[in-house]
Amino acid sequence: MPFTPPAASAPLLAGIDFAAAVDFATAAKQRFDKKDAQPNNRDPSLCKALLKFPGPDGAVFWSSKMSIDADGPSAGPGRRSGSQLDPGPGRDKTSYKPHDKKGLPSETIPYIVLPLRPQSTQAFDPAVEKGNIAIVIFKNKITAAVCGDMGPSNKIGEGSIAVHMALMDGAQCPDPCRIRNSQGHCLRTRNASVEEDVLFFVFPNSTFEPGELTADNINAKVSERAFGLFQALGGQIPTSPSIPLTS
């Protein structure tokens, strides 16, 4: 049976032929499902589909939960780095570093996390890699993103603070920050996930050339490319899409 999108997201996906997509990276999907089945797993991936659309550059798609990835350097003076935003698991670097040796700040750059292959530093399937461009949808909200970090091989579905802010609905996708200062900057992330039905589209071979992305242009360039690729797939862009944060 083809994947059936959640009703709230269906208008954005009206032109996408899910019947043409095929099951993809089945060994990875089995790892996610096996981890979900472990007793006392309080953060299951709930990966309802992992698919690939036709063609060598066909989009890779999955539906899952979305937890908060706070990794990366500070977004600016007086703002906190990943290890401060999420003490313990948080890191001050991301895997993808297009213009800064520490990578992408979670507060201001919309990025998603690709699971690793077991015992590898590469993504869960060779079709996708860090730096690829992505679209993330929750209900009727949509945002562009970049594949900016790598995560465990047995879990899927993570997005930066900026992704959560772009898709925030105040209910199932709450403010990702538990504490903010008087300027509205994040001080501590929330220990929570969007539980299910977050839709991710990653576009293979969409990475920008070295030197193309800067701190000033990354969000605009990623958005332009991501929305163009999504429309080419048949996706619908609302008149006011969720715009990634820039400050």
Secondary structure, DSSP 4 states (H G I P E B T S, - for coil): ------TTTGGGGTT--GGG-EE--HHHHHHHHHHHTSTT-SS-----EEEE-SSTTPPEEEEEEEEEE--SS-SSTT---HHHHSTTT--S--S--SSSTT---TTTS-EEEEEBPTTSSSBSSTT--TT-EEEEEETTEEEEEEEEEEE-TT---EEEHHHHHHH--SSSS--SEEEE-TT--EEEE-S-EEEEEEEEEEETT-PPPTTS--TTTHHHHHHHHHHHHHHHHT----SSPPPPP--
